[in-house]
Amino acid sequence: MPARHDRLDDPRLAADLLTARRGTAYFARKLAELGDADFGAPSLLPGWTRAHVIAHVGYNARALTRLLEWAATGIETPMYRGPDDRRAEIEQGATLKPIALRHLVAHSAVHLNVEWRDLPPAAWRATVRTAQGRTVPAGDTAWMRGREVWIHAVDLDNGARFDDFPPALLDALLADITETWRRRGAGGNLTLEPTDRSARVDVGPHPTDRVIGSAANLTRWATGRGLDGIAVSSGRPVPKPPRWI
């Protein structure tokens, strides 16, 4: 039987899929480095153990799979019935035995990948709705998954670093975050100035404070995961970043 490949002709989308698949492998590697006894330890996310993060990553793959099924069939299949269902699912998942959580992450990732691979070309452009209520093309599931697996690998708090992220992913994350801030009217006084990039990112039209650091450190700060390596041009304390997701 001949090999089966993604059915798409959009280079940007192909790049997003590659980033998501590499991120899935990265998360799986960090997960494999944890012993079963490590699952109950705190993650970097307040109120969540590592088991919560692991359950969330597994159930997120299932939720995105539902969006792809929606795109392929035209039958509305939301990611979740509601925010309470999502929270309850994660809380219940965090109580599973480690072997069940490992299987959840592995099997749900395979299912999501199969849905991507088999999605008809026209279905990539079909509109679906995210958990936040935004209407997006089904192709956006690749970007949505990529940011989940890379960032939550860091949240496991066992050695994953934003410095490990592909440079293009860091740039895309900063662009996505700052665009969200603009849309909400937040962070208008800020300019992000990556020391390892040639261009800065103005959040508002009249910024007064430059937040300075490497692209990796700025992304970590902007996602709410630490202030290390960050400075403000005015000398004032580093501000808490506006909410992103």
C-alpha positions, 0 to 999 in steps of 0.5 A: 500500500502506498504511503499516505500524506497530508492532503494540502498545498498550503506551505504555511499550513504544512509548516504549522503541522510540522511544528505541531508534530515536532512539539508532540514528540518534544512533549512525549519525550519530556513525559517519558522522562517523568516517573509515575511518582512524579505525576502528582508534583506541582506543574508551573500552572497554579493549581495544577499538578503535572497530571492535570497538564498531561490530562489537558494535553491528551484531551486537547487532542481529542477536542481538536479531533472533534473540530476536524470531524466537523470540518470533514462532515459538516456536522457541528461537533464542538471542542467542548459542550462548555467551559465547565465540561472542559474543567471537569474533564481535566479534573477527572483526568488528573485522577487517572493512573499514570499508565492511563494518562500516558496512553491517553496522550499517545493514543489521542495524538495518533488519532489527531494525526490521522484526522489531519492526514485524511482531511480532504483538501477543501475541508482545511478551509471549512470554518469551525469554532474554538473553545473561546468562541472564535470562528476559524478555518479547520487548518488553524487546528495545527497552530492551536495544537503546536502552541499547546504541546510546546508550551505545556512541555515547559509546564511539566517543569522537568527541563523543557525550555522556551530556548528549545522552541524553533525560532519561527515558533517563538516569533509566531507566538509573540505575534499571536500574543501581541495581536490578542492584546491589541484586540482586547485593548491591553498592553498598549504602553508596551514595546517588546524588544527581542535582543536576538531579532532585528525588529521590535513589536509595538503593542500600542500606537504610543508605547512608553515602556520597552520590555527587553529580552531574548525572543525565548525569554519574552515569550516565556514572560508574555505567556505568564511563565516567568520574568527571568532574563527580562528588563524594562527600559525605564528601570521600573519593575517588569510588569505582569503581562496581560492575559493571552488565552 
